[in-house]
Amino acid sequence: MSLLYRTKEAFCAPGRQRIIEFAAPTQTVTKSSSYSDISERIAQDSNLFNPEKPKSKGGRIFDNVTQRAGSLITFMITLLILAVWAVVGIILGAPEIWQIIMQNGGSIQCYISDTLLMRQQQNHCYKLLTIISQLRSRNATVARLVHDPELHNNAPMVDKESIDQCSIEEAKLENAINLPNEFWFDKCCNWVSMAVGSIYALIFYWAGILVWVGLGPMMEFSDLWQLYINTAVAVELTFTSMFLQNIRRRHMEYLEKCLRSIMRTDCELEIILRRHSGDNKINPVITILPHPVTRSIRAIDYYGDIIGSGIGVTVSTCVFAVWLSIGDVMAWSDDWWLIIGTYTGLVGFIDGFVLRNVYFREDVILDEQFDVLAQADDALFQYLNVPLPTKPVEQRSSLITRISNYMGVLCAKSFAVLVSILIVLALMGVASSMGWNQTGQLLCNTPTMIIEGFLLIVLIQAHNLSNMKRRIQLRDILVRRITLLQYAKNVTGMTLNENDTVKFAINLKKADTEN
């Protein structure tokens, strides 16, 4: 392989659409396998799903940083910094330098958060797609085994009408396969998330903007007038961006626990059917192909991969190093402070549109794959002539939902990113004509920060809707799996004696504790 080819591949790699190819671990059993052996096997994660493909050391370090950025400790430190800054402002009488520090700090933090949010959502989407592919893989095996005539020959009569209610009651009663509970802090944050992403938050946000605009003539549209709104929006951006990282991490961890419960039920179903038939054919590899993309979308994905990778971190580090190096030359003045805020504000503005574009397109792909899984389950239930225990997810039609959906469609268009670039170029032209003085730099920051603050609220609402939808989808998958498991136990005559039941519960309880 030539150096030129490797260089070309490395240059073209960012943004390249990835093909997902995974198969669920095959549960090789014999007809003489005991139920105790089965319970020990499904208590181990290595038998439930195959891990993601290993990343480079740099990628693992970046993922670790991203994970820590969304931790509770990081979020609480952010709140503490905002509180200390507010107290200092009260003591000093809110001087201009105090506001500029918050504006620049908020711009820098939001700029960094865009990089971490991009990495976070890419990891989130990839992980869910790998798990869905393995659920489909095992589901294909279950469908093949269920269609085997020998399974139904000489099988005991099954009361199909009662399986639905029986399985749902089983889902409620068996702690080993229940969906996990959330602590009081998680519930509190969920409430705050719903409040921040509500229509009332949007009304309050734009009401504040209108009040600020109304004060413009009174303050002669001065630099101080611009500083006021920049400071207020910087606080909002700092809180919402860090809060979004935190709730995304917690919700992803919750979904992973739910998926682990689903896979245990799924694995038990596979083992029971294989034990009855003696079939040890490996689970098929499921391939999830990416959507075809236009050149504009390819360019967006290319840029998105750069800002969500080590390349983006390297570029940011170099920019900050240059900014710090010229501090002494500019006597650490207000203009020096504003330079980094202007840069991060303009670039972060474009990053924000790219982030939202990628997010909504990834959400569409996940919806499609969950639908494929649900359709496969539906076909299996129809073949068994068993009532489907779940209903399609109802679409909400509230005002904030419609606004969020509209903004999602709008932000998913490539022209939205193009418009953001044109806005940045126009603002740079205005600032250049003013010699990049304090007023010119504030003009660059003000509109971009206002729009980005609005879009962050909309993105939180979109995340809330997506998270609620995913929880319903996962609960429905679990209920369908338990229904099929109950049917398989009845057909195969698989029953647990008292010792097996105790050992089964102990093994799963141990697995839950370890996880």
Secondary structure as UniProt FT lines:
FT   HELIX           3..12
FT   TURN            14..15
FT   STRAND          20..22
FT   TURN            31..32
FT   HELIX           35..42
FT   HELIX           45..48
FT   HELIX           57..69
FT   HELIX           72..92
FT   HELIX           96..146
FT   HELIX           149..152
FT   TURN            153..154
FT   HELIX           160..173
FT   HELIX           175..177
FT   HELIX           184..196
FT   HELIX           199..214
FT   TURN            215..221
FT   HELIX           223..277
FT   STRAND          286..288
FT   HELIX           295..307
FT   HELIX           310..325
FT   TURN            326..332
FT   HELIX           334..384
FT   HELIX           399..411
FT   HELIX           414..433
FT   TURN            434..436
FT   HELIX           438..492
FT   HELIX           498..514
//
